[in-house]
Amino acid sequence: MAWAAAAVLLVGGAATACGDDDDSGTESPPPVPPVDISPTAPRVPSPPGADAPADPAAAEKEVKENWEKFFDPDVTLRDKEDVLENGSEMRAVLTAFSGDERGQQVTATVTEVDFTSDKEADVKYSLELSGATVLPDASGVAVNQDDTWKVSAKTLCALVQLSDNASPAPGC
């Protein structure tokens, strides 16, 4: 999708370069390049410090710790609820995810946290199943809810959709 947006911008720029050579003396403003506003449009990273939590280093550490806690098979469901957005409301989804045999063998390693605001971050991570990487370079979202950085409900729902029994779960 990123290459498609870049191609649109390049073609848009080339089209304006081939404009009318009318020397009427009035200049029209340059056309605005098209912008991809689809939900999957690539996000332009903010400059350092912009749209970030007050203490980005501490927030990044908490995102990583809570993300890895959420995917730790030795952590109780109750403790996982604490680091999942709307955890108690997502209990049925979480129970199904954690109750799956594979879900009990999954761990995660966070490789990158990119804050999109002081309440949300894009998270790059890999999922390991019994020590073997099965989903490298996965993308998810962390949200700050009740002053705690949590795995977003939409991230869990996306993972549930990847499973063999991808029927919609309550809350997704």
C-alpha positions in Angstrom: 0.0 0.0 0.0 2.9 2.4 0.7 4.2 1.9 -2.8 0.8 2.7 -4.2 0.6 6.0 -2.2 4.1 6.9 -3.4 3.2 6.1 -7.0 0.1 8.3 -6.8 2.2 11.2 -5.4 4.8 10.7 -8.2 2.2 10.6 -10.9 0.4 13.6 -9.5 3.6 15.5 -9.5 4.4 14.5 -13.1 0.9 15.5 -14.2 1.4 19.0 -12.8 4.7 19.4 -14.5 3.0 18.8 -17.9 0.5 21.6 -17.4 -0.8 24.3 -19.7 1.9 26.9 -20.8 -0.7 29.7 -20.9 1.2 33.0 -20.3 -1.9 34.9 -19.3 0.0 36.4 -16.4 -2.2 34.9 -13.7 -0.7 32.1 -11.8 -2.9 29.5 -10.3 -1.8 27.8 -7.1 -0.1 24.5 -7.5 -2.4 21.6 -7.3 -2.6 19.7 -4.0 -1.2 16.1 -4.5 -3.7 13.3 -3.8 -3.5 11.9 -0.3 -4.3 8.3 0.6 -6.8 8.4 3.5 -7.6 4.7 3.6 -7.4 3.1 7.0 -4.3 1.3 5.9 -2.5 4.5 4.7 1.0 4.7 5.9 1.5 7.0 8.8 4.1 9.7 8.4 6.3 9.6 11.6 6.1 12.6 13.8 9.2 14.5 14.6 10.9 13.5 17.8 9.0 14.8 20.8 5.8 15.6 18.9 2.7 13.6 19.8 4.5 11.6 22.3 3.9 10.9 26.0 5.5 13.2 28.5 8.3 10.6 29.2 8.7 8.6 26.0 11.5 6.4 27.3 9.4 5.3 30.3 6.3 4.8 28.1 8.2 2.7 25.6 9.6 0.5 28.4 6.1 0.0 29.7 4.7 -0.8 26.3 7.4 -3.5 25.8 6.9 -5.0 29.3 3.1 -5.1 29.1 3.1 -6.4 25.5 5.5 -9.2 26.4 3.5 -9.9 29.6 0.3 -10.2 27.6 1.9 -12.8 25.4 3.6 -14.7 28.2 2.0 -18.2 28.6 2.9 -18.2 32.3 0.9 -15.0 33.1 -2.6 -15.6 34.4 -5.7 -14.5 32.5 -6.5 -12.0 35.2 -3.0 -10.4 34.8 -3.4 -10.4 31.0 -6.7 -8.5 31.4 -4.8 -5.8 33.2 -2.7 -5.1 30.1 -5.4 -5.5 27.5 -7.5 -2.6 26.4 -11.0 -3.1 27.9 -9.6 -6.3 29.5 -12.6 -7.4 31.5 -15.0 -6.7 28.5 -12.6 -8.7 26.3 -12.5 -11.7 28.7 -14.3 -14.1 26.3 -11.9 -13.3 23.4 -8.9 -13.4 25.7 -10.0 -16.8 27.2 -10.5 -18.3 23.7 -7.1 -16.9 22.6 -5.2 -18.1 25.7 -7.1 -21.4 25.9 -6.0 -22.4 22.4 -3.1 -24.9 22.6 -1.0 -22.6 20.4 -2.0 -19.6 22.4 -0.4 -21.3 25.4 2.9 -21.5 23.6 3.1 -18.0 22.1 5.5 -15.3 23.2 6.2 -11.9 21.7 9.3 -9.8 21.3 8.7 -6.0 20.7 11.2 -4.6 18.3 9.9 -1.0 17.8 7.5 1.4 19.5 6.4 4.5 17.5 4.1 6.9 19.4 1.4 8.3 17.2 0.0 10.4 20.1 0.3 10.6 23.9 -2.3 7.8 24.1 -1.4 5.5 21.2 1.6 3.8 19.7 2.3 1.6 16.7 4.1 -1.5 17.8 6.3 -3.8 15.7 6.8 -7.2 17.2 7.5 -10.8 16.4 5.5 -13.8 17.7 7.3 -17.0 18.6 5.6 -20.4 19.0 7.6 -22.7 21.1 10.7 -20.6 20.5 10.4 -20.5 16.7 9.5 -17.2 15.1 6.2 -17.7 13.3 5.1 -14.1 12.7 8.1 -11.8 12.2 7.6 -8.0 11.8 4.0 -8.1 13.0 2.2 -4.8 13.6 -0.1 -3.9 16.4 -1.2 -0.9 18.5 -0.7 -0.1 22.1 -3.1 2.3 23.9 -2.8 4.2 27.1 -5.9 3.4 29.1 -6.2 4.4 32.7 -2.6 5.5 32.8 -1.4 2.1 31.7 0.0 1.2 28.3 -2.0 -1.8 27.0 -2.3 -4.1 24.0 -5.2 -2.8 22.0 -8.3 -4.8 21.6 -8.1 -4.5 17.8 -4.6 -6.1 17.9 -6.0 -9.1 19.8 -9.0 -9.3 17.4 -6.7 -9.2 14.4 -4.7 -12.1 15.8 -7.9 -14.1 16.5 -8.9 -13.6 12.8 -5.6 -15.3 11.8 -6.5 -18.4 13.7 -8.1 -21.5 12.2 -11.4 -20.8 13.8 -11.7 -17.1 12.8 -15.4 -16.7 13.7 -16.1 -13.3 15.1 -15.5 -13.3 18.8 -17.7 -11.2 21.2 -16.0 -7.8 21.5 -14.3 -7.9 18.1 
